[in-house]
Amino acid sequence: MEKLPIKTKIAAWWITTIIAIIVITTLGFSLLFGIELHTVYILAFFSILLFPCFLLFRKKKLGWYWIVIVLSGIIICSSIIVSYILTLAVKGELPKDPVSGIVFAFFFYSSIFFLTVFLIPLILLLLDRKNFWKVAS
């Protein structure tokens, strides 16, 4: 029985840890401020992402495909949000309303956070692809 490649193991643990932190933080805020519908959506989305991580730990190809597709989708969506906000800023069309500015800043910084946090495991998974295929079933 061959072991899971190191880069794949690091990527799977990285994703699992980040998702656990996001879920625990969301639960903490929901307990402080009350559970709302968007809290349920956040918890459901990130809880669904845990399943492919467990498939990766079990050396299943489906888990690798699923994680790569989901991480690529997160990175593409974050890149679109960042480029849209930067385009608005360059054109000078950002809203002058303080509440809208806070919303734009939240989306901008959370998108940059997702880009930096989820790009590293994607790179690790893609670099270790051949080693994973050797041990995957």
N, CA, C and O atoms as CSV, one atom per row, in Angstrom:
chain,resi,resn,atom,element,x,y,z
A,1,MET,N,N,0.843,-1.178,0.000
A,1,MET,CA,C,0.000,0.000,0.000
A,1,MET,C,C,0.891,1.246,0.000
A,1,MET,O,O,1.674,1.477,0.922
A,2,GLU,N,N,0.747,2.022,-1.044
A,2,GLU,CA,C,1.571,3.224,-1.171
A,2,GLU,C,C,0.938,4.386,-0.410
A,2,GLU,O,O,-0.278,4.464,-0.232
A,3,LYS,N,N,1.814,5.280,0.027
A,3,LYS,CA,C,1.335,6.432,0.790
A,3,LYS,C,C,0.906,7.556,-0.154
A,3,LYS,O,O,1.298,7.603,-1.320
A,4,LEU,N,N,0.104,8.438,0.380
A,4,LEU,CA,C,-0.339,9.616,-0.355
A,4,LEU,C,C,0.840,10.555,-0.561
A,4,LEU,O,O,1.601,10.791,0.378
A,5,PRO,N,N,1.016,11.100,-1.770
A,5,PRO,CA,C,2.130,12.027,-2.002
A,5,PRO,C,C,2.069,13.234,-1.062
A,5,PRO,O,O,0.991,13.666,-0.654
A,6,ILE,N,N,3.233,13.762,-0.732
A,6,ILE,CA,C,3.349,14.827,0.271
A,6,ILE,C,C,2.591,16.090,-0.145
A,6,ILE,O,O,1.858,16.655,0.667
A,7,LYS,N,N,2.751,16.542,-1.388
A,7,LYS,CA,C,2.082,17.783,-1.806
A,7,LYS,C,C,0.562,17.630,-1.781
A,7,LYS,O,O,-0.156,18.561,-1.417
A,8,THR,N,N,0.081,16.457,-2.168
A,8,THR,CA,C,-1.361,16.203,-2.126
A,8,THR,C,C,-1.856,16.190,-0.686
A,8,THR,O,O,-2.927,16.717,-0.383
A,9,LYS,N,N,-1.070,15.586,0.196
A,9,LYS,CA,C,-1.451,15.535,1.610
A,9,LYS,C,C,-1.471,16.949,2.210
A,9,LYS,O,O,-2.377,17.293,2.969
A,10,ILE,N,N,-0.467,17.758,1.863
A,10,ILE,CA,C,-0.430,19.139,2.360
A,10,ILE,C,C,-1.633,19.918,1.845
A,10,ILE,O,O,-2.271,20.652,2.599
A,11,ALA,N,N,-1.945,19.760,0.553
A,11,ALA,CA,C,-3.086,20.476,-0.029
A,11,ALA,C,C,-4.402,20.048,0.626
A,11,ALA,O,O,-5.247,20.891,0.927
A,12,ALA,N,N,-4.575,18.756,0.847
A,12,ALA,CA,C,-5.817,18.271,1.460
A,12,ALA,C,C,-5.950,18.766,2.895
A,12,ALA,O,O,-7.033,19.183,3.309
A,13,TRP,N,N,-4.859,18.725,3.657
A,13,TRP,CA,C,-4.916,19.239,5.028
A,13,TRP,C,C,-5.132,20.730,5.043
A,13,TRP,O,O,-5.857,21.237,5.899
A,14,TRP,N,N,-4.510,21.462,4.099
A,14,TRP,CA,C,-4.669,22.911,4.005
A,14,TRP,C,C,-6.145,23.251,3.778
A,14,TRP,O,O,-6.713,24.083,4.485
A,15,ILE,N,N,-6.749,22.610,2.799
A,15,ILE,CA,C,-8.150,22.888,2.466
A,15,ILE,C,C,-9.057,22.523,3.643
A,15,ILE,O,O,-9.961,23.284,3.988
A,16,THR,N,N,-8.821,21.371,4.256
A,16,THR,CA,C,-9.627,20.947,5.393
A,16,THR,C,C,-9.526,21.937,6.547
A,16,THR,O,O,-10.529,22.266,7.181
A,17,THR,N,N,-8.318,22.407,6.814
A,17,THR,CA,C,-8.114,23.360,7.912
A,17,THR,C,C,-8.802,24.686,7.619
A,17,THR,O,O,-9.473,25.237,8.492
A,18,ILE,N,N,-8.647,25.206,6.414
A,18,ILE,CA,C,-9.275,26.486,6.052
A,18,ILE,C,C,-10.793,26.374,6.117
A,18,ILE,O,O,-11.466,27.277,6.613
A,19,ILE,N,N,-11.331,25.265,5.616
A,19,ILE,CA,C,-12.785,25.086,5.654
A,19,ILE,C,C,-13.265,24.974,7.099
A,19,ILE,O,O,-14.301,25.537,7.451
A,20,ALA,N,N,-12.528,24.260,7.929
A,20,ALA,CA,C,-12.906,24.151,9.341
A,20,ALA,C,C,-12.869,25.511,10.024
A,20,ALA,O,O,-13.761,25.827,10.811
A,21,ILE,N,N,-11.861,26.314,9.739
A,21,ILE,CA,C,-11.775,27.663,10.315
A,21,ILE,C,C,-12.952,28.515,9.862
A,21,ILE,O,O,-13.551,29.227,10.669
A,22,ILE,N,N,-13.289,28.448,8.569
A,22,ILE,CA,C,-14.414,29.243,8.046
A,22,ILE,C,C,-15.723,28.791,8.682
A,22,ILE,O,O,-16.542,29.626,9.066
A,23,VAL,N,N,-15.932,27.480,8.799
A,23,VAL,CA,C,-17.178,26.972,9.390
A,23,VAL,C,C,-17.274,27.353,10.863
A,23,VAL,O,O,-18.336,27.779,11.319
A,24,ILE,N,N,-16.190,27.208,11.611
A,24,ILE,CA,C,-16.209,27.551,13.044
A,24,ILE,C,C,-16.425,29.052,13.238
A,24,ILE,O,O,-17.178,29.465,14.120
A,25,THR,N,N,-15.765,29.863,12.414
A,25,THR,CA,C,-15.952,31.312,12.505
A,25,THR,C,C,-17.383,31.709,12.165
A,25,THR,O,O,-17.974,32.554,12.838
A,26,THR,N,N,-17.939,31.102,11.122
A,26,THR,CA,C,-19.323,31.400,10.740
A,26,THR,C,C,-20.288,30.981,11.840
A,26,THR,O,O,-21.233,31.707,12.149
A,27,LEU,N,N,-20.054,29.813,12.430
A,27,LEU,CA,C,-20.910,29.383,13.538
A,27,LEU,C,C,-20.791,30.321,14.732
A,27,LEU,O,O,-21.788,30.633,15.383
A,28,GLY,N,N,-19.575,30.771,15.021
A,28,GLY,CA,C,-19.377,31.702,16.135
A,28,GLY,C,C,-20.104,33.017,15.917
A,28,GLY,O,O,-20.763,33.527,16.823
A,29,PHE,N,N,-19.984,33.565,14.710
A,29,PHE,CA,C,-20.687,34.816,14.418
A,29,PHE,C,C,-22.199,34.618,14.420
A,29,PHE,O,O,-22.947,35.500,14.844
A,30,SER,N,N,-22.645,33.453,13.944
A,30,SER,CA,C,-24.090,33.225,13.923
A,30,SER,C,C,-24.640,33.068,15.339
A,30,SER,O,O,-25.777,33.456,15.606
A,31,LEU,N,N,-23.846,32.506,16.246
A,31,LEU,CA,C,-24.297,32.408,17.637
A,31,LEU,C,C,-24.323,33.780,18.310
A,31,LEU,O,O,-25.172,34.043,19.162
A,32,LEU,N,N,-23.396,34.648,17.926
A,32,LEU,CA,C,-23.376,35.996,18.492
A,32,LEU,C,C,-24.499,36.874,17.947
A,32,LEU,O,O,-25.161,37.594,18.696
A,33,PHE,N,N,-24.702,36.805,16.638
A,33,PHE,CA,C,-25.630,37.737,15.998
A,33,PHE,C,C,-26.921,37.099,15.512
A,33,PHE,O,O,-27.773,37.795,14.960
A,34,GLY,N,N,-27.086,35.817,15.698
A,34,GLY,CA,C,-28.301,35.138,15.261
A,34,GLY,C,C,-28.098,34.463,13.908
A,34,GLY,O,O,-27.414,34.987,13.029
A,35,ILE,N,N,-28.700,33.306,13.766
A,35,ILE,CA,C,-28.568,32.549,12.521
A,35,ILE,C,C,-29.509,33.132,11.485
A,35,ILE,O,O,-30.702,33.308,11.734
A,36,GLU,N,N,-28.952,33.429,10.313
A,36,GLU,CA,C,-29.738,33.931,9.191
A,36,GLU,C,C,-29.565,32.977,8.023
A,36,GLU,O,O,-28.802,32.014,8.106
A,37,LEU,N,N,-30.270,33.243,6.940
A,37,LEU,CA,C,-30.269,32.334,5.809
A,37,LEU,C,C,-28.901,32.253,5.144
A,37,LEU,O,O,-28.488,31.173,4.723
A,38,HIS,N,N,-28.188,33.379,5.042
A,38,HIS,CA,C,-26.873,33.338,4.383
A,38,HIS,C,C,-25.875,32.514,5.196
A,38,HIS,O,O,-24.939,31.949,4.630
A,39,THR,N,N,-26.059,32.440,6.499
A,39,THR,CA,C,-25.192,31.613,7.337
A,39,THR,C,C,-25.364,30.140,6.980
A,39,THR,O,O,-24.387,29.394,6.913
A,40,VAL,N,N,-26.591,29.732,6.754
A,40,VAL,CA,C,-26.863,28.346,6.376
A,40,VAL,C,C,-26.231,28.040,5.025
A,40,VAL,O,O,-25.673,26.958,4.840
A,41,TYR,N,N,-26.309,28.976,4.073
A,41,TYR,CA,C,-25.700,28.776,2.757
A,41,TYR,C,C,-24.186,28.644,2.861
A,41,TYR,O,O,-23.598,27.776,2.216
A,42,ILE,N,N,-23.550,29.486,3.658
A,42,ILE,CA,C,-22.099,29.424,3.831
A,42,ILE,C,C,-21.692,28.097,4.446
A,42,ILE,O,O,-20.748,27.455,3.985
A,43,LEU,N,N,-22.398,27.690,5.482
A,43,LEU,CA,C,-22.078,26.423,6.137
A,43,LEU,C,C,-22.291,25.235,5.201
A,43,LEU,O,O,-21.478,24.310,5.184
A,44,ALA,N,N,-23.363,25.251,4.431
A,44,ALA,CA,C,-23.635,24.145,3.509
A,44,ALA,C,C,-22.572,24.075,2.413
A,44,ALA,O,O,-22.096,22.991,2.075
A,45,PHE,N,N,-22.199,25.236,1.855
A,45,PHE,CA,C,-21.214,25.256,0.771
A,45,PHE,C,C,-19.873,24.722,1.248
A,45,PHE,O,O,-19.279,23.863,0.596
A,46,PHE,N,N,-19.393,25.221,2.374
A,46,PHE,CA,C,-18.084,24.802,2.839
A,46,PHE,C,C,-18.104,23.395,3.428
A,46,PHE,O,O,-17.079,22.713,3.412
A,47,SER,N,N,-19.231,22.950,3.942
A,47,SER,CA,C,-19.323,21.578,4.437
A,47,SER,C,C,-19.292,20.585,3.276
A,47,SER,O,O,-18.737,19.494,3.402
A,48,ILE,N,N,-19.883,20.963,2.158
A,48,ILE,CA,C,-19.837,20.111,0.966
A,48,ILE,C,C,-18.406,19.991,0.456
A,48,ILE,O,O,-18.043,18.962,-0.114
A,49,LEU,N,N,-17.593,21.017,0.648
A,49,LEU,CA,C,-16.205,20.967,0.194
A,49,LEU,C,C,-15.348,20.012,1.017
A,49,LEU,O,O,-14.260,19.637,0.580
A,50,LEU,N,N,-15.807,19.618,2.182
A,50,LEU,CA,C,-15.038,18.671,2.988
A,50,LEU,C,C,-15.046,17.262,2.393
A,50,LEU,O,O,-14.084,16.513,2.562
A,51,PHE,N,N,-16.112,16.903,1.705
A,51,PHE,CA,C,-16.221,15.549,1.155
A,51,PHE,C,C,-15.104,15.225,0.156
A,51,PHE,O,O,-14.511,14.151,0.263
A,52,PRO,N,N,-14.786,16.100,-0.813
A,52,PRO,CA,C,-13.677,15.760,-1.710
A,52,PRO,C,C,-12.327,15.685,-1.002
A,52,PRO,O,O,-11.438,14.957,-1.445
A,53,CYS,N,N,-12.165,16.422,0.083
A,53,CYS,CA,C,-10.915,16.305,0.853
A,53,CYS,C,C,-10.781,14.902,1.433
A,53,CYS,O,O,-9.699,14.315,1.409
A,54,PHE,N,N,-11.873,14.373,1.948
A,54,PHE,CA,C,-11.831,13.013,2.478
A,54,PHE,C,C,-11.598,11.991,1.369
A,54,PHE,O,O,-10.950,10.969,1.596
A,55,LEU,N,N,-12.124,12.260,0.161
A,55,LEU,CA,C,-11.839,11.386,-0.975
A,55,LEU,C,C,-10.360,11.449,-1.354
A,55,LEU,O,O,-9.772,10.441,-1.746
A,56,LEU,N,N,-9.769,12.621,-1.238
A,56,LEU,CA,C,-8.332,12.741,-1.500
A,56,LEU,C,C,-7.534,11.913,-0.505
A,56,LEU,O,O,-6.589,11.223,-0.886
A,57,PHE,N,N,-7.905,11.978,0.762
A,57,PHE,CA,C,-7.204,11.186,1.769
A,57,PHE,C,C,-7.358,9.685,1.508
A,57,PHE,O,O,-6.485,8.898,1.876
A,58,ARG,N,N,-8.452,9.293,0.880
A,58,ARG,CA,C,-8.672,7.886,0.563
A,58,ARG,C,C,-8.098,7.505,-0.797
A,58,ARG,O,O,-8.288,6.376,-1.249
A,59,LYS,N,N,-7.391,8.437,-1.463
A,59,LYS,CA,C,-6.707,8.219,-2.746
A,59,LYS,C,C,-7.680,7.913,-3.876
A,59,LYS,O,O,-7.456,6.985,-4.654
A,60,LYS,N,N,-8.747,8.676,-3.970
A,60,LYS,CA,C,-9.731,8.510,-5.035
A,60,LYS,C,C,-9.557,9.610,-6.075
A,60,LYS,O,O,-9.385,10.781,-5.737
A,61,LYS,N,N,-9.605,9.217,-7.334
A,61,LYS,CA,C,-9.433,10.189,-8.418
A,61,LYS,C,C,-10.578,11.196,-8.459
A,61,LYS,O,O,-10.375,12.359,-8.807
A,62,LEU,N,N,-11.776,10.750,-8.105
A,62,LEU,CA,C,-12.929,11.643,-8.091
A,62,LEU,C,C,-12.699,12.822,-7.154
A,62,LEU,O,O,-13.069,13.952,-7.473
A,63,GLY,N,N,-12.094,12.562,-6.007
A,63,GLY,CA,C,-11.793,13.635,-5.061
A,63,GLY,C,C,-10.823,14.650,-5.646
A,63,GLY,O,O,-10.974,15.852,-5.430
A,64,TRP,N,N,-9.823,14.170,-6.389
A,64,TRP,CA,C,-8.848,15.077,-6.997
A,64,TRP,C,C,-9.533,15.959,-8.033
A,64,TRP,O,O,-9.356,17.177,-8.038
A,65,TYR,N,N,-10.326,15.330,-8.919
A,65,TYR,CA,C,-11.045,16.111,-9.938
A,65,TYR,C,C,-11.969,17.136,-9.289
A,65,TYR,O,O,-11.997,18.302,-9.682
A,66,TRP,N,N,-12.719,16.688,-8.298
A,66,TRP,CA,C,-13.699,17.545,-7.638
A,66,TRP,C,C,-13.019,18.741,-6.985
A,66,TRP,O,O,-13.476,19.872,-7.148
A,67,ILE,N,N,-11.941,18.511,-6.252
A,67,ILE,CA,C,-11.235,19.599,-5.576
A,67,ILE,C,C,-10.641,20.572,-6.585
A,67,ILE,O,O,-10.722,21.785,-6.391
A,68,VAL,N,N,-10.046,20.063,-7.657
A,68,VAL,CA,C,-9.445,20.947,-8.656
A,68,VAL,C,C,-10.516,21.805,-9.323
A,68,VAL,O,O,-10.299,22.994,-9.556
A,69,ILE,N,N,-11.652,21.223,-9.629
A,69,ILE,CA,C,-12.733,21.990,-10.263
A,69,ILE,C,C,-13.283,23.043,-9.306
A,69,ILE,O,O,-13.501,24.186,-9.708
A,70,VAL,N,N,-13.507,22.674,-8.051
A,70,VAL,CA,C,-14.061,23.622,-7.076
A,70,VAL,C,C,-13.072,24.746,-6.792
A,70,VAL,O,O,-13.459,25.914,-6.748
A,71,LEU,N,N,-11.801,24.405,-6.598
A,71,LEU,CA,C,-10.794,25.443,-6.345
A,71,LEU,C,C,-10.642,26.362,-7.547
A,71,LEU,O,O,-10.492,27.574,-7.390
A,72,SER,N,N,-10.680,25.792,-8.746
A,72,SER,CA,C,-10.605,26.629,-9.951
A,72,SER,C,C,-11.804,27.569,-10.027
A,72,SER,O,O,-11.657,28.737,-10.388
A,73,GLY,N,N,-12.983,27.067,-9.689
A,73,GLY,CA,C,-14.177,27.915,-9.691
A,73,GLY,C,C,-14.091,29.037,-8.675
A,73,GLY,O,O,-14.464,30.173,-8.968
A,74,ILE,N,N,-13.599,28.728,-7.474
A,74,ILE,CA,C,-13.444,29.757,-6.445
A,74,ILE,C,C,-12.455,30.814,-6.897
A,74,ILE,O,O,-12.690,32.009,-6.719
A,75,ILE,N,N,-11.349,30.378,-7.483
A,75,ILE,CA,C,-10.318,31.316,-7.931
A,75,ILE,C,C,-10.820,32.163,-9.091
A,75,ILE,O,O,-10.542,33.361,-9.143
A,76,ILE,N,N,-11.552,31.561,-10.020
A,76,ILE,CA,C,-12.093,32.328,-11.153
A,76,ILE,C,C,-13.110,33.356,-10.669
A,76,ILE,O,O,-13.065,34.510,-11.097
A,77,CYS,N,N,-14.022,32.963,-9.791
A,77,CYS,CA,C,-15.019,33.906,-9.265
A,77,CYS,C,C,-14.358,35.037,-8.483
A,77,CYS,O,O,-14.751,36.196,-8.614
A,78,SER,N,N,-13.363,34.707,-7.677
A,78,SER,CA,C,-12.655,35.743,-6.926
A,78,SER,C,C,-11.917,36.695,-7.857
A,78,SER,O,O,-11.892,37.903,-7.623
A,79,SER,N,N,-11.323,36.158,-8.902
A,79,SER,CA,C,-10.618,37.002,-9.866
A,79,SER,C,C,-11.578,37.935,-10.598
A,79,SER,O,O,-11.248,39.092,-10.858
A,80,ILE,N,N,-12.753,37.438,-10.926
A,80,ILE,CA,C,-13.752,38.271,-11.603
A,80,ILE,C,C,-14.199,39.408,-10.688
A,80,ILE,O,O,-14.321,40.549,-11.135
A,81,ILE,N,N,-14.443,39.112,-9.423
A,81,ILE,CA,C,-14.862,40.148,-8.477
A,81,ILE,C,C,-13.770,41.195,-8.304
A,81,ILE,O,O,-14.053,42.393,-8.319
A,82,VAL,N,N,-12.525,40.753,-8.139
A,82,VAL,CA,C,-11.419,41.694,-7.956
A,82,VAL,C,C,-11.235,42.555,-9.199
A,82,VAL,O,O,-11.058,43.768,-9.089
A,83,SER,N,N,-11.276,41.944,-10.381
A,83,SER,CA,C,-11.083,42.729,-11.603
A,83,SER,C,C,-12.241,43.694,-11.838
A,83,SER,O,O,-12.025,44.799,-12.334
A,84,TYR,N,N,-13.469,43.295,-11.490
A,84,TYR,CA,C,-14.612,44.190,-11.646
A,84,TYR,C,C,-14.486,45.413,-10.730
A,84,TYR,O,O,-14.720,46.542,-11.160
A,85,ILE,N,N,-14.120,45.184,-9.477
A,85,ILE,CA,C,-13.987,46.294,-8.536
A,85,ILE,C,C,-12.825,47.195,-8.928
A,85,ILE,O,O,-12.930,48.418,-8.829
A,86,LEU,N,N,-11.717,46.605,-9.373
A,86,LEU,CA,C,-10.589,47.425,-9.822
A,86,LEU,C,C,-10.937,48.221,-11.076
A,86,LEU,O,O,-10.493,49.359,-11.230
A,87,THR,N,N,-11.726,47.634,-11.971
A,87,THR,CA,C,-12.171,48.360,-13.164
A,87,THR,C,C,-13.049,49.536,-12.778
A,87,THR,O,O,-12.902,50.624,-13.334
A,88,LEU,N,N,-13.961,49.336,-11.835
A,88,LEU,CA,C,-14.793,50.439,-11.365
A,88,LEU,C,C,-13.941,51.529,-10.714
A,88,LEU,O,O,-14.214,52.717,-10.884
A,89,ALA,N,N,-12.916,51.125,-9.974
A,89,ALA,CA,C,-12.061,52.103,-9.305
A,89,ALA,C,C,-11.264,52.914,-10.311
A,89,ALA,O,O,-11.101,54.123,-10.144
A,90,VAL,N,N,-10.770,52.267,-11.350
A,90,VAL,CA,C,-9.991,52.980,-12.366
A,90,VAL,C,C,-10.877,53.951,-13.143
A,90,VAL,O,O,-10.450,55.063,-13.456
A,91,LYS,N,N,-12.089,53.547,-13.454
A,91,LYS,CA,C,-13.022,54.419,-14.172
A,91,LYS,C,C,-13.572,55.525,-13.282
A,91,LYS,O,O,-14.127,56.502,-13.786
A,92,GLY,N,N,-13.429,55.389,-11.979
A,92,GLY,CA,C,-13.964,56.381,-11.051
A,92,GLY,C,C,-15.449,56.231,-10.816
A,92,GLY,O,O,-16.125,57.201,-10.474
A,93,GLU,N,N,-15.965,55.033,-10.994
A,93,GLU,CA,C,-17.401,54.791,-10.872
A,93,GLU,C,C,-17.783,54.055,-9.591
A,93,GLU,O,O,-18.887,53.520,-9.493
A,94,LEU,N,N,-16.890,54.023,-8.618
A,94,LEU,CA,C,-17.259,53.408,-7.346
A,94,LEU,C,C,-18.335,54.243,-6.664
A,94,LEU,O,O,-18.305,55.470,-6.751
A,95,PRO,N,N,-19.277,53.606,-5.991
A,95,PRO,CA,C,-20.353,54.367,-5.362
A,95,PRO,C,C,-19.835,55.268,-4.247
A,95,PRO,O,O,-18.897,54.920,-3.530
A,96,LYS,N,N,-20.462,56.425,-4.118
A,96,LYS,CA,C,-20.065,57.386,-3.084
A,96,LYS,C,C,-20.748,57.113,-1.748
A,96,LYS,O,O,-20.343,57.657,-0.721
A,97,ASP,N,N,-21.770,56.282,-1.757
A,97,ASP,CA,C,-22.502,55.924,-0.546
A,97,ASP,C,C,-21.597,55.114,0.383
A,97,ASP,O,O,-20.988,54.143,-0.067
A,98,PRO,N,N,-21.488,55.480,1.666
A,98,PRO,CA,C,-20.587,54.755,2.585
A,98,PRO,C,C,-20.942,53.279,2.757
A,98,PRO,O,O,-20.048,52.443,2.886
A,99,VAL,N,N,-22.227,52.949,2.762
A,99,VAL,CA,C,-22.630,51.561,2.937
A,99,VAL,C,C,-22.200,50.733,1.729
A,99,VAL,O,O,-21.700,49.619,1.882
A,100,SER,N,N,-22.391,51.271,0.545
A,100,SER,CA,C,-21.961,50.562,-0.658
A,100,SER,C,C,-20.452,50.419,-0.692
A,100,SER,O,O,-19.932,49.407,-1.162
A,101,GLY,N,N,-19.747,51.425,-0.198
A,101,GLY,CA,C,-18.294,51.346,-0.135
A,101,GLY,C,C,-17.829,50.234,0.786
A,101,GLY,O,O,-16.851,49.545,0.495
A,102,ILE,N,N,-18.524,50.061,1.888
A,102,ILE,CA,C,-18.179,48.987,2.818
A,102,ILE,C,C,-18.440,47.622,2.175
A,102,ILE,O,O,-17.646,46.694,2.331
A,103,VAL,N,N,-19.543,47.509,1.460
A,103,VAL,CA,C,-19.861,46.250,0.784
A,103,VAL,C,C,-18.817,45.947,-0.285
A,103,VAL,O,O,-18.342,44.816,-0.386
A,104,PHE,N,N,-18.458,46.945,-1.079
A,104,PHE,CA,C,-17.435,46.750,-2.107
A,104,PHE,C,C,-16.101,46.362,-1.474
A,104,PHE,O,O,-15.417,45.470,-1.975
A,105,ALA,N,N,-15.728,47.016,-0.389
A,105,ALA,CA,C,-14.467,46.697,0.293
A,105,ALA,C,C,-14.499,45.278,0.843
A,105,ALA,O,O,-13.504,44.558,0.763
A,106,PHE,N,N,-15.637,44.871,1.402
A,106,PHE,CA,C,-15.762,43.509,1.921
A,106,PHE,C,C,-15.578,42.487,0.814
A,106,PHE,O,O,-14.822,41.528,0.973
A,107,PHE,N,N,-16.273,42.685,-0.321
A,107,PHE,CA,C,-16.138,41.751,-1.430
A,107,PHE,C,C,-14.723,41.738,-1.983
A,107,PHE,O,O,-14.196,40.681,-2.332
A,108,PHE,N,N,-14.110,42.908,-2.063
A,108,PHE,CA,C,-12.759,43.007,-2.601
A,108,PHE,C,C,-11.766,42.252,-1.718
A,108,PHE,O,O,-11.000,41.425,-2.212
A,109,TYR,N,N,-11.776,42.531,-0.427
A,109,TYR,CA,C,-10.800,41.905,0.464
A,109,TYR,C,C,-11.084,40.426,0.699
A,109,TYR,O,O,-10.150,39.640,0.857
A,110,SER,N,N,-12.348,40.036,0.725
A,110,SER,CA,C,-12.636,38.603,0.879
A,110,SER,C,C,-12.247,37.840,-0.382
A,110,SER,O,O,-11.814,36.690,-0.299
A,111,SER,N,N,-12.395,38.464,-1.547
A,111,SER,CA,C,-11.975,37.813,-2.786
A,111,SER,C,C,-10.462,37.654,-2.835
A,111,SER,O,O,-9.963,36.618,-3.275
A,112,ILE,N,N,-9.735,38.658,-2.394
A,112,ILE,CA,C,-8.276,38.543,-2.343
A,112,ILE,C,C,-7.870,37.465,-1.335
A,112,ILE,O,O,-6.919,36.720,-1.572
A,113,PHE,N,N,-8.584,37.380,-0.221
A,113,PHE,CA,C,-8.315,36.322,0.763
A,113,PHE,C,C,-8.513,34.951,0.139
A,113,PHE,O,O,-7.662,34.075,0.295
A,114,PHE,N,N,-9.633,34.750,-0.571
A,114,PHE,CA,C,-9.887,33.457,-1.201
A,114,PHE,C,C,-8.855,33.149,-2.274
A,114,PHE,O,O,-8.441,32.000,-2.427
A,115,LEU,N,N,-8.435,34.171,-3.020
A,115,LEU,CA,C,-7.408,33.956,-4.039
A,115,LEU,C,C,-6.119,33.440,-3.416
A,115,LEU,O,O,-5.541,32.461,-3.888
A,116,THR,N,N,-5.675,34.098,-2.364
A,116,THR,CA,C,-4.392,33.711,-1.773
A,116,THR,C,C,-4.488,32.386,-1.029
A,116,THR,O,O,-3.550,31.590,-1.069
A,117,VAL,N,N,-5.586,32.141,-0.362
A,117,VAL,CA,C,-5.700,30.922,0.451
A,117,VAL,C,C,-5.917,29.682,-0.402
A,117,VAL,O,O,-5.350,28.632,-0.100
A,118,PHE,N,N,-6.715,29.768,-1.454
A,118,PHE,CA,C,-7.042,28.591,-2.236
A,118,PHE,C,C,-6.156,28.398,-3.461
A,118,PHE,O,O,-6.241,27.354,-4.109
A,119,LEU,N,N,-5.320,29.358,-3.797
A,119,LEU,CA,C,-4.416,29.188,-4.934
A,119,LEU,C,C,-3.269,28.239,-4.588
A,119,LEU,O,O,-2.829,27.462,-5.436
A,120,ILE,N,N,-2.794,28.298,-3.372
A,120,ILE,CA,C,-1.662,27.451,-2.957
A,120,ILE,C,C,-2.013,25.956,-3.030
A,120,ILE,O,O,-1.231,25.194,-3.599
A,121,PRO,N,N,-3.154,25.500,-2.480
A,121,PRO,CA,C,-3.465,24.069,-2.620
A,121,PRO,C,C,-3.699,23.653,-4.071
A,121,PRO,O,O,-3.368,22.531,-4.454
A,122,LEU,N,N,-4.266,24.544,-4.878
A,122,LEU,CA,C,-4.476,24.202,-6.284
A,122,LEU,C,C,-3.134,23.982,-6.978
A,122,LEU,O,O,-2.974,23.029,-7.740
A,123,ILE,N,N,-2.187,24.851,-6.717
A,123,ILE,CA,C,-0.855,24.698,-7.309
A,123,ILE,C,C,-0.206,23.399,-6.823
A,123,ILE,O,O,0.390,22.669,-7.615
A,124,LEU,N,N,-0.319,23.114,-5.536
A,124,LEU,CA,C,0.255,21.876,-4.999
A,124,LEU,C,C,-0.377,20.641,-5.628
A,124,LEU,O,O,0.324,19.685,-5.959
A,125,LEU,N,N,-1.695,20.656,-5.796
A,125,LEU,CA,C,-2.370,19.517,-6.416
A,125,LEU,C,C,-1.946,19.334,-7.867
A,125,LEU,O,O,-1.730,18.210,-8.320
A,126,LEU,N,N,-1.828,20.436,-8.589
A,126,LEU,CA,C,-1.443,20.332,-10.000
A,126,LEU,C,C,0.018,19.908,-10.157
A,126,LEU,O,O,0.354,19.194,-11.102
A,127,LEU,N,N,0.884,20.337,-9.245
A,127,LEU,CA,C,2.289,19.936,-9.316
A,127,LEU,C,C,2.482,18.462,-8.977
A,127,LEU,O,O,3.398,17.827,-9.500
A,128,ASP,N,N,1.652,17.920,-8.128
A,128,ASP,CA,C,1.809,16.543,-7.674
A,128,ASP,C,C,0.849,15.582,-8.367
A,128,ASP,O,O,0.604,14.482,-7.874
A,129,ARG,N,N,0.318,15.988,-9.485
A,129,ARG,CA,C,-0.692,15.212,-10.200
A,129,ARG,C,C,-0.183,13.816,-10.577
A,129,ARG,O,O,-0.871,12.824,-10.337
A,130,LYS,N,N,1.004,13.733,-11.158
A,130,LYS,CA,C,1.512,12.438,-11.628
A,130,LYS,C,C,1.767,11.468,-10.485
A,130,LYS,O,O,1.494,10.273,-10.605
A,131,ASN,N,N,2.287,11.980,-9.384
A,131,ASN,CA,C,2.518,11.107,-8.220
A,131,ASN,C,C,1.202,10.618,-7.639
A,131,ASN,O,O,1.115,9.484,-7.167
A,132,PHE,N,N,0.161,11.473,-7.669
A,132,PHE,CA,C,-1.137,11.056,-7.134
A,132,PHE,C,C,-1.756,9.977,-8.008
A,132,PHE,O,O,-2.348,9.029,-7.493
A,133,TRP,N,N,-1.625,10.110,-9.340
A,133,TRP,CA,C,-2.223,9.102,-10.237
A,133,TRP,C,C,-1.583,7.730,-10.046
A,133,TRP,O,O,-2.228,6.709,-10.285
A,134,LYS,N,N,-0.307,7.698,-9.614
A,134,LYS,CA,C,0.361,6.412,-9.400
A,134,LYS,C,C,-0.255,5.639,-8.234
A,134,LYS,O,O,-0.349,4.412,-8.278
A,135,VAL,N,N,-0.676,6.363,-7.187
A,135,VAL,CA,C,-1.205,5.675,-6.006
A,135,VAL,C,C,-2.723,5.670,-5.952
A,135,VAL,O,O,-3.304,4.956,-5.135
A,136,ALA,N,N,-3.380,6.452,-6.806
A,136,ALA,CA,C,-4.849,6.546,-6.764
A,136,ALA,C,C,-5.486,5.299,-7.358
A,136,ALA,O,O,-4.931,4.634,-8.232
A,137,SER,N,N,-6.669,5.018,-6.847
A,137,SER,CA,C,-7.397,3.857,-7.363
A,137,SER,C,C,-8.549,4.288,-8.227
A,137,SER,O,O,-9.278,3.445,-8.750
